[in-house]
Amino acid sequence: MPIADPDAYVERYSSEDKAHSSLHGLPAASWPVPYWIVDAAFSVMLFLLAATDIGLGALFFRLHAPERDVLAGLGLPPDRVTIGAVALGYPADDTSAEPFAPSVDGR
């Protein structure tokens, strides 16, 4: 499950080496684009593509429980951000593929 930490981004962009960035010193609520969500989404996309490459079935889905309940259930701080979850498995219709290896014809 991808979980982002907005404060980590704010802290990083408060560093002196980021002084010339338009994000330097801005609180998370003032960022024009919440890059912690963008980065989490990109990582999910890469994860899904990698899973497909090795012959796994994968899907991204929305969490239907309140975010604070999910975070508390995982023992995570309430200031983290969830974007959904990923499920992985072997496709039911592809029993010929070896674990973690796509079939010879690329399916």
Secondary structure, 3 states (H helix, E strand, C coil): CCEECHHHHHHHCCCHHHCCCCCCCCCHHHCCCCHHHHHHHHHHHHHHHHHHHCCCEEEEECCCCCHHHHHHHCCCCCCCEECCEEEEECCCCCCCCCCCCCCCCCC
